[in-house]
C-alpha cells in the first residue's frame, strides 16, 4: 500500500492543479507549473537511424537531459552539433549504415518494396551494432552504471533490447514521428482506424466509408508486412547473436514512450505511459540570421517564401521537370523566394536566393516570411506552427503525406501531389495561401493552442524520465492490453461465443 501511495502522489499536476489548468485553458488563460528534478542519472541512448532531420528531435532530448544535470552516453551515427559536458559519444556509423532514405526512389516503390527497403537498412543497423567493440565493452562492464536506456522504437528496435536486459535497466522509447502503428501495438495504445488516420497515407477521416476502408486496409497491410518481414529478420539475427533472448516476449518491454506529437495537431486517447513532447526541438528564442539572408528578407516589398524539401531529400532526387516548374513559377510571383537546394539551377530569376543550407527555424520566425513551401516533414511542420506561417505542402514519402493531410484538414495550408504537380497548380496554391487571410488566421489559432500546455515539452521530458528512473521502470503504468492477445483485445472470442449462443438458441427454437 505504501508503494501504491507513493506512485499515486507522484504526478506532474495534482488533481486540484489539473482542474484549475484545464478550466483556464477553456477560458484562454495560462497556468504555471513548478518542477523539482531528481538526482543525476546515467543515461545510455541508442539511435541508429541515419536520418539527419529526425536526429534533431533526439538532439533536443539529449540537450535537455544534460541541462537537467544527467550524464548521457550516445551511440549513434551523428554527434551533437556542439560539444557539451557530461556527454559521451560513440560513433555507430559503419559501412552498412551508409545507405539512407536519400536512396529512396519514392516514385516507383510499392508499399511492399518500401517496407523491404527500410527493413534492409535497419537490418544493417542491427548487425553493425554488435560489431562495435566500444558498445560491447559498455554492455559487458556497464551493469549498475546506467539507470535507463533511451531507444528509437519502431522497426527492428528489438535488436537492441538485450542491452537493457544485460544492464538490468528500464527502456524509454522515442519516436520522431507523431505516431507509429508498431509502437501503438507495443504499448497497447488505442488505435481505431475509424477515427485515427494513419501517419503514412493521405487520409483525413471525415467519416466516409472509403476513407475508413482505406485507413483500415493500410493498418492491416502494414501490420502483416512488418510482422512477416521483421519476424524473419529477427529470428535470423537472434539465432546468431542472442540465443537466450526471446524477442517476441522481451522485445516489447518498453516502460514509457515519447511521441513527437501534440493534441493540438491530432487529439487521440493515450495510455498513461505514452507521452507527447511534440516540438521539443523548438526553443523559445531564435538565432540572428546571416546578413545576406536578413537583407534579402527585409528588402522584400511583398514578403518572402521559404522553400525546402528538408535535409533527407537531396537535390539530385528532384527531377529536371519539377525543377523547371519551381523555377518558372518563382519568376512570375512578386514575392522573393529562399530556396534550399544543393545544386546549381540555371536561369534563376533575381527574386530567388538559392542556398545549400538554411537556418530554417530562424527564417520562419521573421515577420516578413509569408508562406512555407515544404515536404511537410515533422520538424518543419512544428516550426511553421510555432511561428504561424501558412503552408504549401508537397509531401514525398514516409509520414509526410499524413502530416500534410492533417494540416490541410486544419485549414492552414494547401496540399499538392508531387506526381501531378503543374505550374498552374503551384502558382494557384501560393496565391491562395498568401492572399486568402483564412490560412494565416487559422495557423495563428493553431499556434496559440499548440503553445498552451501545462508543461513545456522540455519539462515534460525531464519529469517523465526521472519518474521512470525513480519508480524502477514504473510497471504500474503499463496497461493490461499491451500484453493481451489480439483476439482478446478485440473481444473476438466473446463475439464468437455470443454468436454461437445466438445460433444455438435460434436453431433450438426452430426445432421446437
N, C-alpha and C positions, 0 to 999 in steps of 0.2 A: 504493500500500500504506500510506503514511503517513496518507492520508485515511481509509482503512478502519480503521486502528488507532485514530485519534482518535475516530471515531464508535463503535467497539467499546467503548472505555473510558468513553465519556460516557453514563452511565446513572444513574437515580435511586438504585438499590441495586446494589452489587457482588454477584456470584454468591454469595460467602460470606455476605453480609448477607441475601440473599434466602432462603438455606437456613435461617438462624437465625430470620428473621421468621416464615416460614410453618410451621416446626416449632413455634415457640412459640405461633403462632396456634391450632394444633390443641390445644395444651395450655392454652389460655385465658390466655396471658401476653401481654406487650406488649414491643415493641422500639422504640427511638427512632432517628430519623434526623436527621442534621445536614446542612444545605444551605448552600452558598455561592452568592450571587447574582451575576449578571453586571453589566456596566456599564449605565448609564442608557440606555434606549431611548425613541424617539419612536413612539408607537402611535396609529394612527388607527382609529376604531371607527364602523361604520355599522350602525345598528339602527333601521330604520324602523317597527317593529311597534308599533301603538297598543294594547297590552295591558299595563296597569299592573302586574298581578301577575307577568307574565313579565319585566318590566323589573327587578324586584327581583333576579333571577338575574344580569342584566347589571350592575346597580349593585354587587353584591358583587364581581364580577370586576374592575370598574374600580377600586374602592376598594383592593383587594389589589394591583393593578398599581401604583397610585400610591404606596401604602405601601412597596412594594418599591423605590421610587426612580425609577420610569418616568414619563414625561410622556404624558398621554392627551388626544387630541382626539376628542370625541364628537359625532357627527351623528345626532340622534335627536329624537323628539317630546317626550321627558321629560328633565329635568335631574336631577342628583344632589340628594338630599334636603338635603344640607348642602354648602356651598362648600368646595372643597379646593384646595391649591396644586398646581402642575404639572398643571392641568386646564383645557381649553378646551372650551366648549360651543357648538355650532351648532344652532339650533332648526330641525328639519325639519318641524314641524307646519304644514301648509298646508290649504287648503280640502278637497282630496280626502281627506286622511288623517283628516278628522273622522269618517268612517264607521268604526265599530269593531265588535267582536264583541258589544257590547251590543245591537246591532240585530238579532242573530241570533234568528229565531223557530225555536228548536230542536225544537218540537213538530211542525211541519208540513213541514220541508225534507227532501227526498230527498238521497241521497249526491251525486248529480249537481248538485243545486241548491246544496248546501253547498260543493262544490268551486268551482263557478262564483262563488258569493258571496265566498268567500275570495280567489279569483283576481282578482276585481274590485277588492277592497281593495288587494291587493299591486300590481296594475297601476297604481293611483293612486300608490302609493309610488314606482314607477319613474319616472313622468312628472314627479312633483313634484320628485324628486331632481335631475334635470338642469336644473331651472329655478332652483335655489338658487345665487345668484351667489357666495356665500361658499365654497360647495363647489367651484364651478368655478375659483375663484381658487386654492384649495388644490391641485386637480388640475393646474392649469397651472404652478404655481410650486413644488410640493412635492417634486419629484424630488430624491433624495439627502437629504431632510429627515426622511423617515419610514423606519422599519425593518420594520414589519409592519402588516397590515390585519386587524382583527377584524371578522367579518361574520356576521350572522344567516343561517344556511343553511337552505334549505327551498324554499318556493315562490317562484320568480322572483328568487332571490338572484343569478342570472346578470346581472341588470341592473346590478349594482354591481361586478362583477369587472373591468371596464375601468379602474376607479380604480387597482387594484393593478397592472395591466399598464402603465398610464401612469407610475406611480410606481416601477415595477420592484421591487416588494416581494412577499414571500410572503403568503398568506392563511391565517388561522386561523379556522375556522368555529366558531360557538357555536350550540347548540340548547338552549332552555329546557325541552324535553320530555325524557323518559327515553330515547326513541328516535324515529326518523323514517324511514319507508321510503325517501324520496328521498335522504336523507343516507347511509343504508347503501349504496344503489346507487352513489352518487358515490364513496364511499371504498372500495368493493369489500369491504365488511364482510359476513361470512356472516350470512344471514338465512333460515333454513329454517322455513317456516310450519308444519312438523310439530312443532317444538319451541319456536319463539319466537312468543309471542302478539302480535298487532297492538296498537299503542298506542291505536287509535281505537275498538275494539269490546270488548264484554263477552265475553271468551273466556278460559278458564283453562287449556286444553290439558292435560287429564288423560289424553289419548291416545285419546279416542273418535273414530270416523270422522267424525261430524257436526262436532265441534269443529275437526278438522284441515281438513275441507272448507270450513267457514265462514271459517276464517282464511286459507286459500289463496285462495279466491274474493275475499275482501276485499283482499288484497295485489295480486292481478291486476287487479281492478276499479279500485283506487286508482291503480295504475301507468298503466293505459290512460287514465283520466280526466285525470290530471296531464299525461301525455305530450301528448295532443291539445290540451288547453286551453292549457297552458303554451307549447307549441311555437307555437301560433297567436299568442299574445300577444307572445312574444319575437321572432318573425320580424317582426312589425309594428313593435315598439319599436326593434329594432336597425336596421331599414331607415331609420328616421327620424333616429336619433341616433348610431349607431356602425357605419357602413357597412363598416369594415375589421375588425370584431370577429366572430369565429366562435364564437358562444356554445355551439354543440354540442361544440366541441373545448376551448375555454378555460374554459367555464362550470363545469367540474368540477375545475379546477386548485386544489384545496384541500390545503394542506400538512399540516394537522392539524385534528382536530375534537374539541371538548369537548362531551360529553354531560352533561346534568343527570340522571345515573343512578348506581347503585351496585350491585355484585354481590350485596349482602345482600338487595336487593329482587328482583332477577331476574338470576341468573347467565347469562352468554352469552359466546361467543367474540368477541374484538375484534382487529382488525388493529392493528399497532404504533402507527399514527398516529390512532387513536381512543381518547380518554382520558376516564375518568369523573371528574366532580367534583360529583356529586350532593350537594345540601345546602350548597353553598358559601356561601349567604346566611346560614347559621346561625352566629352567634358563640358562643364558649364562655361568655359572660356575658349576663345579661338586664338590662333597664332596670327601675327601680322603677315599679310600677303607679300610675296616678292614684288618689287617695284614695277616690273614690266606688266605683271598681271593686274596690279592695283590701278595703274594708269589706264590700261586697256578697258577695265570695267568702269571706272569713274568718268572717263571721257566719252562714254557711250550715251548719246542723247535718248535713244529708245530702249535702253536696257540691254542686258546680256543673257544669252542662253548658254548653259553648260551642257556639253555632250561628251559622254564616255560610255564605253562598254565594259568598264572595270579593269581589274588587273589580271584576271584569269584569261579572258578572251583577247588574244593578241591580234594585232592589225593584219597579219598575214592570213588569218582565217576569214576576214571580211572580203567578200567578193568584189571584183572590179565594178560590177554593175551597181552594187549597193553603195560603193564609194562615190560613184558618179551622181547617184540620187541625192546623197547628202550635200555634195559639193555644189550641185546646180541649185538645190533648194536654198541653201545658205546664201547664195549670191543674189537671191530675189527678195530676201526679207530685210527689213530696216534694222533689226537688232544685230548686235555683234555676237559672235559665237566663239567660245573657247572649246576647242576640240582636242581631246586627249587621244593621240594616235601616234604609234611608234615610227611609222614610215612616212617618207615624203609624199605629198599629194600635189600633182601638177595643176596649175591654173586655179589655185585657190583665190577667192575674192578677198579684197582688202579688209573686209569686216570679220575675217576668220583668223583666229590665233591658234595655230596647231602646236601642241606641246607633247613631249614624250611622257611627261609626268605632271600631275597636277595636285595641289593641296585641296582635295575635293571639298571637305567639310568647311574649310576656311573660305572657299569661293562661294559656296551655298549660303554662308552666313552674311554675305554682303547684300545690302538692301536693294542694289541695282540689278540683282540677278532675278529675272522674271520667270524662267522656266528651266527644267532639267530634263534633257533627253537621255534616257537611261535604259539599261537592260533589266532594271529592277532587281538587282542584287540586294540582299537584305541589309547590308551595311549602308549603302547609298539610300535605300528606301527610308531607313530610320533617320538619316541625316537630313533628307528632304522634309520629312515630317517635322523634325525638331525645328528646322529653320522656316517651315511653312512655304516651301517652294513647290508649285504645282508641276505635274509630270507629263511628259510624252514618253510612253513606255513601249519598248521594243524588246520583249523578253526572248531569250535564246534557248536556254535549257535548264535542267535540274529544277530548282524551286522558283525560278524567275517567272514562269507563266502563272503559277499560283499566287505569287506576290502581286503581280500586275492585275490579276483578276480581282483581288481584294481591294486594291487602290481604285480600280475602275468602279467597283461597287460603292465605294465611299464617295465617289464623285470628285476625286482630287486629281484626275488625270485621264488621258486618252490612251487606249490600248491599240497598238498596231501589230499585225502579224508580219514578221520579217519575210515570210515566204511569199507574201503577196504585196509587199511594200512598193508604192509608186511615188513619184514626185507629188502628184496631186493629193494623195492621202497624207503625206508627211507635212506639206505646207498647210493643209486644212487643219491638221492636228495642232500644229504650232500656233496658228492664228486663233484657234478655239481656246487653247489653254491661256494665251496671253490676253486676248480681248474679252473673253467671257469671264466676268468677275466671280462667277459662282465657283469656279475651280479654286481660286485663291481664297475665297471666303470659307469654303469647306475645308481646305487644307489648314487654315488658321484655326478653325474649330477643332480639327483632329489633333493639331499640335498642342492646343491647350489641354485636351483630355489626356494626351499621351504623357505630358509633363506632370499632371496632377495625380500623385500617388502617395501613400502613407510613408513609404521609404523610397529613396533613390535606388536604382539598380545596384549601385556600388554598396550601399548599406545592406541591401537585401542579400547580396553575395556573401558579405562578411558574416552577417548574423547566422545564416543557414549553414555555412561551412563550419563555423565554431559550434553550432548546435549539434551537427553530426559527430564532430570530434568529442564533445563533452558527453554525449549520450551513446558513445561507442557504436556508431552506425545507426542509431535511432530505429531499431526494428519495429517499434510500436507505431511508426508512421506508415508502414507498408500495408497496403490493402490486401485482403484475402484474395481478391480477384487476380492479383499478379501471378499467383501460383495455381490458379484453378484451371482445369482442362477446359478447352474451348466449348465443348458440348454442354458443360455445366454452366459456364459463364453466360452462354446464350439461352440457357434453360431448355435446350433441345430435348434432354431426357424427360423433363416434366411435360413438355409439349407432346412428346411421343406417348408418354403414359396417359395423358388426358385424351389424346386421340384414340388410343387403344381402348380405354374405358368407354368412350363415346360410341365407338364402333361396336363393341360388345353389347352395350346397352341397346343400341338400335337393332342389332341382329336378334337379340333376345325378345324385344318387343314384336318384331316381325314373326318370330317363331310362335310366340304366344297368340 
